[in-house]
Amino acid sequence: MTADEIASEVARLVPELGPTTRREEDPGLARAILFEQLRGVAERLGAEQPRILAVEDLQWADASTRDLLLFLARNVRSARLLLLLTCRTDDLPPGHPFPAFAAELERGANVRRVELSGLTRDEVAEQA
């Protein structure tokens, strides 16, 4: 599937991200437009009813995904949208980008970090 075919399919599923009248030559500008469009979609969804956008396993997220999530956390104004992010921090290698990403997120006024401990053997058995 070509990039144009993918863009057409995405536009079909999310009309707000539909085809534009011109292609952005500047990748930074194209990215900014995409982030703003996604912010708009998130806010409109939150306006309809309360929503949760859950993204798990951020230890595997690439830089662009982290940038988008940071943008959304800073710029979505709807109080009816909860951004729920999870990460396994127990085995992060030295120099992993997640701690810096989490620190950036925590600068936001509406950010709450919740650290969970692992389940005990008895708790795992109880769930099973």
KAFENRA-V660293 format. One record per pair of residues at least 24 apart in sequence whose ideal C-beta (glycine too) atoms are under 10 Angstrom apart, sorted by sequence separation. I is the first residue (numbers start at 1). GAP is how many residues later the second one is. If there is no record, write none. Layout:
# KAFENRA-V660293
I:GAP + I:GAP
This chain:
# KAFENRA-V660293
14:24 + 16:24 + 17:24 + 61:24 + 16:25 + 83:25 + 15:26 + 61:26 + 85:26 + 89:26 + 14:27 + 51:27 + 58:27 + 59:27 + 60:27 + 83:27 + 89:27 + 90:27 + 16:28 + 50:28 + 52:28 + 53:28 + 54:28 + 55:28 + 56:28 + 57:28 + 58:28 + 59:28 + 60:28 + 82:28 + 83:28 + 85:28 + 86:28 + 88:28 + 90:28 + 35:29 + 39:29 + 43:29 + 50:29 + 51:29 + 52:29 + 53:29 + 54:29 + 55:29 + 56:29 + 57:29 + 58:29 + 59:29 + 34:30 + 38:30 + 42:30 + 46:30 + 50:30 + 51:30 + 52:30 + 53:30 + 54:30 + 55:30 + 56:30 + 57:30 + 58:30 + 59:30 + 74:30 + 84:30 + 86:30 + 88:30 + 46:31 + 47:31 + 49:31 + 50:31 + 51:31 + 52:31 + 53:31 + 54:31 + 55:31 + 56:31 + 57:31 + 58:31 + 59:31 + 66:31 + 70:31 + 73:31 + 74:31 + 79:31 + 35:32 + 39:32 + 43:32 + 46:32 + 48:32 + 50:32 + 51:32 + 52:32 + 53:32 + 54:32 + 55:32 + 56:32 + 59:32 + 66:32 + 69:32 + 73:32 + 31:33 + 35:33 + 38:33 + 39:33 + 42:33 + 43:33 + 45:33 + 46:33 + 47:33 + 59:33 + 73:33 + 74:33 + 34:34 + 38:34 + 42:34 + 43:34 + 44:34 + 46:34 + 47:34 + 59:34 + 63:34 + 66:34 + 67:34 + 70:34 + 73:34 + 74:34 + 76:34 + 35:35 + 36:35 + 39:35 + 42:35 + 43:35 + 45:35 + 46:35 + 62:35 + 66:35 + 69:35 + 70:35 + 73:35 + 31:36 + 35:36 + 39:36 + 40:36 + 42:36 + 45:36 + 46:36 + 61:36 + 65:36 + 66:36 + 69:36 + 74:36 + 31:37 + 35:37 + 38:37 + 39:37 + 43:37 + 44:37 + 59:37 + 61:37 + 67:37 + 70:37 + 73:37 + 74:37 + 38:38 + 39:38 + 43:38 + 59:38 + 60:38 + 63:38 + 66:38 + 70:38 + 73:38 + 32:39 + 36:39 + 39:39 + 42:39 + 58:39 + 59:39 + 66:39 + 31:40 + 35:40 + 58:40 + 61:40 + 42:41 + 58:43 + 58:44 + 58:47
